[in-house]
Amino acid sequence: MTSIPATGGPALPQERRLVTAIPGPASLARLERKKAHVADGVGTTLPVFVVAAGGGVLLDVDGNSLIDLGSGIAVTTVGNSSTEVVRRVTEQAAAFTHTCFMVTPYDGYVDVCEQLAELTPGDHAKKSALFNSGAEAVENAVKIARVATGRDAVVVFDHAYHGRTNLTMAMTAKNMPYKHGFGPFAGEVYRAPMSYPFRDGLSGEEAAARAIDVIEKQVGATNVACVVIEPVLGEGGFVVPAPGFLPALAAWCRTNDVVLVADEIQSGFCRTGDWFACDDEGVVPDLVTTAKGIAGGLPLAGVTGRADLMDSVHVGGLGGTYGGNPIACAAALGAIEEMRGQDLPGRARAVGELMRSRLEKLQAEHPVIGDLRGRGAMMAIELCHPGTLDPDPVRTAAVSAYCHQQGVVTLTCGTWGNVFRFLPPLSISDALLDEAFDVVAEAFAATA
C-alpha cells in the first residue's frame, strides 16, 4: 500500500477498503436529504458521499475507500488535491477571488492563454478566450466561426456529445437523457456519419469520403461555418476514428474555407498519451475547445485558435461574468505545471498499456466484449451479444453495478449504453490500477 500527501490532513491510504455495503448507512441518510433538496433531474451514478479523494481513491462518509476509474469524467487527471493546484489556489484565494476579467484584468487569465497557445496543436499565432464549462466553450467556438466566415451551418457527427445548452444539445446526438423533452433546439445544425471502425468497417479515407458526401449534398460547402468534432468521441463511446479520417476532414475544411473545431474537452490535456488527441495524426484544427482536465477539478474552459479567427469577433462579443475566474486560472497553471513536471503524457501511455493488457485478456475470455479501443488513459470496451453487433446494455449495467458494490468506480457511455469508459486519474499507482481490473474481471465472471 502506498500513500500520497493530502494537503491539510494526513496521508490518504491508497487502498480499496470496504467497511459497509455500498452505499453505506451514512450515505443512505444523506441520499434522503438529497432527495428532499436536490432536483430529481440531477442524477447520480454511484450514490456514495465523498469526504476526501487523492491519488487513485475516493473516501466516502462511511469510511469506504473506492478505486477511481472515472476521474470525475476526465477532470481530475492530475489527481484530486494535487499539491501544485492546491498551493496556487490557496495563494490566489487569499489575494482575491474575483474581479471579472471584463472589468479589471489580471495576470492569471493571460498566463493560461499563453500556455494554451504553446500547448495546443500548431505553431501559428493563437489567441484564447476563457469560459466556465465545455458547453460554453463549444458554443463560443461556433459563434466565432460564424462571425469569421459569415456562414451559419454547423456540421457535427453521429454519436457526438458537445454539452447541455440549447445549441450544444442540438449538436449532441444522444436523446436520452441529454435532449429528451427539452426542444425546440437551435437550428442550422447538421449531422454527418462518424468513422466507427468496429461498426462500419471503413478505412479512415472511406469514412471521410462518406461524411464529406453527406455534407456537400445535404448542406453545401459554401454554407458551412464550421465542422465540430471530438477527435476521440467521449459520451458517444470512446470511438477512435480510423487513421486518415481526421486528416481528410481537415484537408476538406482547408479547401473550402470551413473552420475545423476540435472538441478536446474530454480527450485533451494528456488523457490520450499526447497533450491533445489531434497530435496523434498531426491534425492542426483552426479552433480547439478545452475544459475538464485543464484545471485539476475547478471549472474552467477555453477556446484557442488562429489569431485572425479569434479576433474576428467585435469587442465585447465574447466573455462572461465568471469566465477565466482567477482561482480557476491558478488551478489550471498548477495542473499544467504538474503535467509538465511529471510527464503526464508519458504516464497516460503507461496507464494505457496496463489497461489494454488487462482488457485484452478479458476480451479473450468473454465474447460479450466485442471491441477494445482507445488511446492512453482513455480506454473503452463495447459489449455486444456474442457474434453480433447488437448492443448489450443489460450486461453492461450488471458488470458496472458489481464493480460499484466491490468498491471500484466505473462509468458507462455510448449511444446504446453498452460501453465502459476507463478514465483513471494519472496519479493512480500501477498496483491500485491492477487491483481495480481484478475487480472488473470478477464482475464479468460473476455476471456471465
JOBELQUI-V589211 format. One record per pair of residues at least 4 apart in sequence whose C-alpha atoms are under 8 Angstrom apart, sorted by the first residue. I is the first residue (numbers start at 1). J is the second residue. Records with the same first field share a line. If there is no record, write none. Layout:
BEGIN
I = J, J
END
This chain:
BEGIN
1 = 13, 14, 15
2 = 13, 14, 15
3 = 11, 12, 13, 14, 55
4 = 11, 12, 13, 14, 54, 55
5 = 9, 10, 11, 12
6 = 10, 11, 12, 54, 81
7 = 81, 83, 86
12 = 53, 54
14 = 55, 56, 57, 432
15 = 57, 65, 66, 67, 432
16 = 57, 64, 65, 66, 67, 407, 408, 432
17 = 64, 65, 66, 407
18 = 63, 64, 65, 66, 406, 407
19 = 62, 63, 64
20 = 24, 25, 62, 64
21 = 405
22 = 48, 404, 405, 406, 407
23 = 27, 28, 47, 48, 405
24 = 28, 48, 62
25 = 29, 62
26 = 30, 61, 62
27 = 31, 47, 48, 49, 60, 61, 62
28 = 32, 47, 48
29 = 33
30 = 34, 49
31 = 35, 47
32 = 36
33 = 37
34 = 38
35 = 39, 40
38 = 42
45 = 411
46 = 404, 409
48 = 60, 61
49 = 60, 61
50 = 58, 59, 60, 61
51 = 58, 59, 60, 61
52 = 58, 59, 60
53 = 57, 58, 59, 80, 81
54 = 58, 79, 80, 81, 82
55 = 79, 80, 425, 427, 428, 429
56 = 67, 68, 69, 79, 424, 425, 427, 428, 429, 432
57 = 65, 66, 67, 68, 428
58 = 65, 66, 67, 68
59 = 63, 64, 65, 66
60 = 64, 65, 66
64 = 407
65 = 407
66 = 407, 408, 409
67 = 407, 408, 409, 432, 433, 436
68 = 408, 409, 410, 424, 425
69 = 408, 409, 410, 411, 422, 423, 424, 425, 436
70 = 74, 409, 410, 411, 421, 422, 423, 424, 425
71 = 75, 76, 77, 79, 423, 424, 425
72 = 76
73 = 266, 292, 423
74 = 266, 271, 292, 293, 423, 424, 425
75 = 292, 293, 294, 295, 296, 297
76 = 80, 292, 293, 296, 297, 425
77 = 271, 293, 296, 424, 425, 426, 427
78 = 82, 293, 296, 335, 338, 339, 425, 426, 427
79 = 296, 425, 426, 427, 428
80 = 296, 297
81 = 85, 86, 296
82 = 86, 296, 335
83 = 87
84 = 88, 334, 335, 337, 338
85 = 89, 295, 296, 330, 331, 332, 333, 334, 335
86 = 90, 331, 334
87 = 91, 334
88 = 92, 330, 331, 333, 334
89 = 93, 327, 328, 330, 331
90 = 94
91 = 95
92 = 96, 97, 326, 327, 330
93 = 97, 327
96 = 326
97 = 325, 326, 327
98 = 322, 325, 326, 327
99 = 103, 104, 105
100 = 104, 105, 321, 322, 323, 325
101 = 105, 106, 109, 321, 323, 324, 325
102 = 319, 320, 321
105 = 109
106 = 110, 326
107 = 111
108 = 112, 326, 329, 330
109 = 113, 130, 324, 325, 326, 329
110 = 114
111 = 115, 333
112 = 116, 329, 332, 333
113 = 117, 127, 128, 129, 130, 304
114 = 118, 127
115 = 119
116 = 120, 128, 304
117 = 125, 126, 127, 128, 304, 305
118 = 123
119 = 275
120 = 275, 276, 288, 304
121 = 276, 278, 279, 282, 283, 284, 285
122 = 284, 285
124 = 306
125 = 306, 307
126 = 304, 305, 306, 307, 310
127 = 304, 305, 306, 307, 310
128 = 302, 303, 304, 305, 310
129 = 302, 303, 304, 318, 319
130 = 137, 300, 301, 302, 303, 319, 323, 324
131 = 136, 137, 300, 301, 302, 319, 320, 322, 323, 324
132 = 136, 137, 299, 300, 301, 322, 323, 324
133 = 137, 291, 292, 299, 300, 301
134 = 138, 162, 163, 265, 289, 290, 291, 292, 301, 302
135 = 139, 162, 163, 164, 165, 168
136 = 140, 165, 301
137 = 141, 289, 290, 291, 301, 302, 303
138 = 142, 162, 163, 168, 263, 289, 303
139 = 143, 167, 168
140 = 144, 303, 318
141 = 145, 261, 287, 289, 303
142 = 146, 154, 225, 226
143 = 147
144 = 148, 309, 310, 312, 313
145 = 149, 225, 226, 259, 309
146 = 150, 151, 152, 225, 226
147 = 151, 312, 313
148 = 309, 312, 313
149 = 225, 257, 258
150 = 225
151 = 222, 223, 224, 225
152 = 188, 223, 224, 225
153 = 188, 189, 190, 219, 223, 224, 225, 226
154 = 188, 189, 190, 224, 225, 226, 227, 228
155 = 189, 190, 191, 192, 215, 224, 226, 227, 228
156 = 160, 171, 189, 190, 191, 192, 227, 228, 229
157 = 173, 191, 192, 193, 194, 228, 229
158 = 173, 191, 192, 193, 194
159 = 172, 173, 174, 194, 233, 235, 236, 237, 414, 415
160 = 171, 172, 173, 174, 229, 230, 233, 234, 235, 236
161 = 171, 172, 173, 174, 233, 234, 235, 236
162 = 168, 169, 171, 172, 263
163 = 168, 169, 171, 172
164 = 168, 169, 178, 179
165 = 169
166 = 170, 183, 185, 186
167 = 171, 185, 186
168 = 172
169 = 173, 178, 179, 185
170 = 179, 185, 186, 187, 189
171 = 189, 190, 191
172 = 178
174 = 178, 179, 236, 415
175 = 179, 180
176 = 180
179 = 183
190 = 219
192 = 211, 212, 214, 215
193 = 207, 210, 211, 214
194 = 207, 211, 241
195 = 200, 202, 204, 207, 208, 240, 241, 242, 245
196 = 200, 201, 202, 239, 240, 241, 242
197 = 201, 202, 203, 240, 241, 242
198 = 371
199 = 389
202 = 206, 207, 242
203 = 207, 242, 243, 244, 245
204 = 208, 241, 242, 243, 244, 245, 246, 248
205 = 209, 243, 244, 245, 248
206 = 210, 245
207 = 211, 245
208 = 212, 245, 246, 248, 249
209 = 213
210 = 214
211 = 215
212 = 216, 249, 252
213 = 217
214 = 218, 219
215 = 219, 220, 221
216 = 220, 221
219 = 223, 224
220 = 224
221 = 256, 258
222 = 256
224 = 258
225 = 258, 259
226 = 258, 259, 260, 261
227 = 253, 258, 259, 260, 261
228 = 260, 261, 262, 263
229 = 260, 261, 262, 263
230 = 234, 262, 263, 264, 267
231 = 240, 241, 246, 262, 263, 264, 267, 277, 278
232 = 238, 239, 240, 241, 267, 277, 374
233 = 237, 238, 239, 240
234 = 238, 239, 266, 267
235 = 413, 414, 415
236 = 413, 414, 415
237 = 380, 382, 413, 414, 415, 419, 420, 421
238 = 373, 374, 378, 379, 380, 414, 421
239 = 373, 374
240 = 373, 374
241 = 245, 246
243 = 281
244 = 248, 281
245 = 249
246 = 250, 281, 283
247 = 251, 281, 282, 283
248 = 252
249 = 253
250 = 254, 260, 283, 284, 285
251 = 255
252 = 256
253 = 257, 258, 259, 260
254 = 258, 259
259 = 285, 286, 287
260 = 285, 286, 287
261 = 285, 286, 287, 288, 289
262 = 278, 285, 286, 287, 288, 289
263 = 288, 289, 290
264 = 268, 276, 277, 288, 289, 290, 291
265 = 289, 290, 291, 292, 293
266 = 271, 290, 291, 292, 293
267 = 271, 272, 276, 277, 378
268 = 272, 274, 275, 276, 277, 290, 293
269 = 274, 275, 276, 293, 294
270 = 274, 275, 276, 339, 344, 345, 348
271 = 275, 276, 345, 348, 376, 377, 378
272 = 276, 277, 345, 348, 349, 374, 375, 376, 377, 378
273 = 277, 344, 345, 346, 347, 348, 349, 375, 376, 377
274 = 279, 280, 345, 346
275 = 279, 345
276 = 280
278 = 282, 283, 284, 285
279 = 283, 284
285 = 305
286 = 305, 306
287 = 303, 304, 305, 306
288 = 303, 304, 305
289 = 301, 302, 303, 304
290 = 294, 301, 302, 303
291 = 295, 299, 300, 301, 302
292 = 296, 297, 299, 300, 301
293 = 297
294 = 300, 301, 332, 335, 336
295 = 299, 300, 328, 329, 331, 332, 333, 334, 335, 336
296 = 331, 332, 334, 335
298 = 328, 331
299 = 328
300 = 323, 324, 325, 328, 329, 332
301 = 323, 324
304 = 310
305 = 309, 310
306 = 310
307 = 311
308 = 312
309 = 313
313 = 317, 318
319 = 323
324 = 328, 329
325 = 329
326 = 330
327 = 331
328 = 332
329 = 333
330 = 334
331 = 335
332 = 336
333 = 337
334 = 338
335 = 339
336 = 340
337 = 341
338 = 342, 344
339 = 343, 344, 345
340 = 344
342 = 347
343 = 347
344 = 348, 426
345 = 349
346 = 350
347 = 351, 426
348 = 352, 376, 377, 426
349 = 353, 375, 376, 377
350 = 354, 376
351 = 355, 376, 377, 426, 430
352 = 356, 375, 376, 377, 378, 379
353 = 357, 376
354 = 358, 430, 434
355 = 359, 377, 379, 437
356 = 360, 372, 379
357 = 361
358 = 362, 437
359 = 363, 372, 381
360 = 364, 372
361 = 365
362 = 366, 441
363 = 367, 368, 369, 370, 372
366 = 444
367 = 386, 387
368 = 383, 384, 385, 386, 392
369 = 381, 382, 383, 384, 386
370 = 381, 382, 383, 384, 386, 389
371 = 381, 382, 383
372 = 379, 380, 381, 382
373 = 379, 380, 381
374 = 378, 379, 380
375 = 379
377 = 422, 423, 424, 426
378 = 421, 422, 423
379 = 421, 422, 423
380 = 419, 420, 421, 422
381 = 419, 420, 421
382 = 391, 418, 419, 420
383 = 391, 392, 393, 395, 396, 418, 419
384 = 388, 389, 390, 391, 392, 418
385 = 389, 390, 391, 392
391 = 416, 418
392 = 396, 418
393 = 397, 416, 417, 418, 419
394 = 398, 418
395 = 399, 447
396 = 400, 412, 417, 418, 419, 420
397 = 401, 412, 418
398 = 402, 447
399 = 403, 440, 443, 444, 447
400 = 404, 410, 411, 412, 443
401 = 405
402 = 406, 443
403 = 407, 408, 409, 410, 439, 440, 443
404 = 408, 409, 410
406 = 439
408 = 436, 439
410 = 420, 421, 422
411 = 420, 421, 422
412 = 417, 418, 419, 420, 421
413 = 417, 418, 419, 420, 421
414 = 418, 419
424 = 428
428 = 432, 433
429 = 433
430 = 434
431 = 435
432 = 436
433 = 437
434 = 438
435 = 439
436 = 440
437 = 441
438 = 442
439 = 443
440 = 444
441 = 445
442 = 446
443 = 447
444 = 448
END
